[in-house]
Each structure stands twice: as structure tokens, then as C-alpha cells.
């Protein structure tokens, strides 16, 4: 079971918290104002999470490659570039709107 503690408690007991995480391999969810704010996990848990994440990424890449094997690579490149530019523009506009809202 994953433990939860407030950020104040985590700060006050940091040494004990990281020792516990290391020894038990049980992560701790640090909450701020009652909401999850951060997770402290052992280095072995982090490495497993990182490996799993990378494996899922490569599985997704293989699936996309297989799904589009018959398509023209240049057309795929153009379509992907277009979508990337749209996302960049949206992020830029959100950033500008946030700056004006300050």
C-alpha cells in the first residue's frame, strides 16, 4: 500500500522517509493542501518505471510503423510536421495568453 504524507511532514522527516522508501520499496505520495504533489520512490522502482515506459514507447513506435507500412514516407513526414507545427502554435498561444493574464 502506498503511504501518503503532507509536504510539511515529509520535510520534517525527510531522512526517515527516504530511508523507509529505500528499505521497503514502498513509494510515498507527498501531498500539498490534501492533493498529490510529488512521489518519492526508490531508485530501483524508478529504474523499473523508466524501463517500462521506454518499452511502451518502442511498442507504440513499432505499432505505428506497422500500421503505416504501405504509406509514402514523404507524405507521413509532411503530415507529422503539420501536426507538430499546430501543437507548437497552440502552446505558443497559450503561453502568450498566460503572460497577458499576469
N, C-alpha and C positions, 0 to 999 in steps of 0.2 A: 504494500500500500504506500502511496506517495504521501510524504509528510508535507504540511503547509505551515508556514510561519510568516509573521509580519516582517516588514523590512526592518523595523526597529529591533525586533527580537533577533533577526539574522545578523544585524550589525553588532549587537551586544554580545552575541555568542558565535561570532564568525569562526573562530578556531575550532570550537566543539562541533559546529555544523559541518565544516568541510572534513573533519576527522570522521564523523559519523557517515557522511556520504561516501567517503573512501572505503571505510571498513564494511559497510552494509550494502554498498552498491544501490542504495535507495535514494533516488533524487529528492530534492526539496524544492517545492514551489514557494517562491518568495512573493508575498502579496503586499500591495500598497493600497491603502484605503479599501481593503477587502477584495481587491481584484488581482488576478495573477499578473505579476510584473516581470519575473525572471525565474529561470530554473537553474538550480545548481545540481550538476551530475558528476559522477566520477569520470576520470579520463577514459577508462575502458568503455563506459556507456557512451561517451561522446564519440569515440572511435567507431563503435558499432553503429551508432546512428549515422555517422558520416559515410561509412561503407554501404549501409543500406540505402541511403539517399543517392549515392553515386550509382549503385546497381540499378535503382529505379530509373535514374536518368538515362543510362545506357539502354535499358529495356525499352524506354519510350522512344529513344532515337532509332533503335532497330525496328520498332513497330512503324514509325513514320516512314523510314526508308522503304520498308516492305510495302506499305500502303501506296506509296508514290513511285514504285519501281518503274512503271510504264510511262511516267510523265517526263516531259522535256526538262532537263535540269536548269536550263536558262529561264524557262517560264516559272519554275518553282522559285528560283533566286529572285526574280522580279516581284513575285507575289509576296515573298517573305520580306523583302526590302520595303515594299509598300506598307505592310503591316507594322514593321519596326518603326518606320517614319511616323505613322499615325500615332503609335504609342508614345514616341518621343514628343510629338507635338502636344498630345494630351497632357503629359507630365509637365511640359514647359508651361502650358496654360494654367494648370493647377498651381504650379509654383508661383507664377506671376499673380494669380488671384489671391493666393495666400499672402504674398508680400503687400498687396494693396489693402488687405484686411487687417493688417497690423496696426 
